[in-house]
C-alpha cells in the first residue's frame, strides 16, 4: 500500500507541477522526481503512517525558484547574495546553533580571490574579496543563478514538522539505523543554465 502511495506522490504531483518553474515556491525533488513536499510530510505525519519508512534515505534536493538579490559593497569588496524569503523552509539541516557548512569548492573562473568561509544560513551567502568586475559578471547572470540544497532524509521532526537531513533531534518518524548510509549535506550557488557550480558548501555526517 505504501508503495502505491509513494508512486502516486512521485508521478501524479510531478505531472501536475511539471511546469512549476512558473510558480514562485522552492522546487523540491525526491530521487530526481519533482514533488509537493508538504503533501508528503502531511501524509507521513498521520497516525496510520507511524511505522512508515517509505521515504527514509531518499535523496532530497531543493532549488530556489525566485530571483536572488545582490548587494555589493565596493569599499569592502563584499558581495551578499540572498533571498528575501525563507529558503527550504520544509527542511531541517542545522542540528543546533553550533552547526555550520564548510566551503568545499570555489569556481575560480568567477571568484579568483574568494576565501573559504563557514556558513550558518542557507538564505544568504556573503562572499569576500570580490572585485567589481566579478560582481558585474554575477549581476549579468542574476536570473540564471540559484541556491540548491541536497541531502538524504533521516526522518520527520516532531515539533517543526520538517523533514530532517541530520540524525539528531526529537523525531515524529524515525528512520532505521544504517551504518552504510552517508548523510552529507551540500549547499550550492549554481548557474542553472550552464549547470556550473559557483560555490559549494558541505557538511559531512
N, C-alpha and C positions, 0 to 999 in steps of 0.2 A: 504493500500500500504506500509506504513512504517513497518507494522508488517511483511510483506513478506521480505522486505529488511533486517530487524532485523534477521529473521530466516536464510536468505542467508549468512549473515556475520558469524553467530554463527556456522553454520553447514558446509557450503561449505569450508570456510577458515580453520576451525579447522580440517577438514578432510585432506585437502592438507598438513597441517603442523602438522599432528598427531605425527610425529616423530621429531618435531622441536628442541628437545634437542641435535640433531646432529648439529644444527646451533649455531652461536656464539652470536646471539642477545639475549636481555632480553625476558623472556616469559611473555606474557600478558594474563590474564584470566578475562572474564566478566561473573559473575554468574557461576563460575566453568567451563566455556567453553573457551578453548584456542582460541584466535583470533589474527588477524593482526590489532593492534590498529590504526596504521597510516591510514589504509584503512577506518576505521570507522570515524576517525577525518576528513579526506578529504571529505567524503560523508556528514557528519554533517555540514561542513562549507559552502557547496554550497547554493546558493540563494534559491533554491527550498525547502530547509530544514530549513528555518529560523524560523519556528514555531514548529519544531520537538522537542519533549521531550522524544523520544524513549529510550534514554539511561540514563535519569535522575534517580538518586538514585540507579542505578545499582552498585553492589559491584565490585570493580576493585582490582585485585591482580597482582603484578609484582614480578617476581623472577629472580634474576641474573642467567645467564647461562654461565658465564665464571669463571674459577678458581680464587678464591680470593687469594690475595697476603698477606703474613705475614711479619711483620717487628718487631722483638723483641729486646729490649734493656735490657740486663741482669743487668746493673747497676741501672737503674731507675725502672725496672720491668714494663715497659710499652709495651704493645702489640698493634700494629696497624694492623688492618685488613682492606684491601681496594681493590678497583678495579682501574686499570689504566685508564679505560674508564668511561664515564658518565653512571650513573645508572638511569633507569626510566626517560629518557630524554623527554618522551612524556607527563609526568605528573607533575603538579604543586602541591606542598604540603606546601610550606612556603609562608605565606601571605606577609611577609616583613622580613627585616633583624633582627628583634627582636623576630621572631617566632622560637621556638625550640621544640624538643621532649624530654619528661622526661622518665627516666628509670622506667619501670613498673614491670619488672621481671628479676631476675638473677638466673640462674641454678647453685646452689652451688655444684653440682656434678662436675662441670667444673671449676668454679671460686669461691673458698672459701672466698677470701678476697677482691673481687672486690667491689669498692664503687660506688654507683649510681651517674651518671653524666648526664647533659643535652647535647643534640647534635643538631647541626645545619646543618649537612651534612648527606647524605644517601649513599655516595660512599665510606665512610671510618668511622670506629669507632676506638676510642683509649681507650684501657682498662688498668686500673692502678692496681697495686698490684698483678700482675700475676707472679706466681712462674715459674721457669724454667721447672719444671715437668708439669705444666699446659700448658705451651707453647708447649712442646713436644707432649702432648696429642692432642692439637688442630692441630699441624703440621701433625700428623699421619693421621688425618681425613680431611686434607685440600681439597681433591677433593670431599668431601661429604657435605661441608658446603656452604651456600648461603645466600645472603641478600633477604629479602622478604618485600615488601611494600603492605599495604592494606588500602582501604578506600572506600567511596561512591562518585560517580560522582555528582558534583554540577553545572556543566556547562562547556562550552568551552571558553577559554580565547581568546580575540581579537588579541593581538599583537604577542603572542608567538605561538598560535595555539595549546597550550597544553590543555589537559583535566584537570579540577581542582578538587581537593579533599577538597578545602576550599571555603567559601562563599564570600570572598572579592576579588575585582579586577574589571577590565574592561572586561566584557563578550561579546562575539560574539553570543553565545547561552546560555540563562539563563534557569535555572530550576525553576519551581514554588515554592513558599514558602510552606514549610511543617514543622510545628512545632513538628510533631510526629517523624520526622526522626532525627537520631543522625549521625553526620558526624565525628566520631572519626577516627583518623589515627593511624595505628600501623606500626612499622618497626622492623623487627626481624633478628637475626642471628640464623639460624637453621641448623640442620643436616637433609638433605633431604632424607637420607636413613632410619633413625630411627624416623623421624618426631619430634625429640626433639627440643625444643626452648632453645637456649643457653643464649641469652639476648633479651629482648623485650623493645622497647621504644614506648610511646604513646603520643598523643595529643588529649585532649578532646575538642570537638566542640559542 
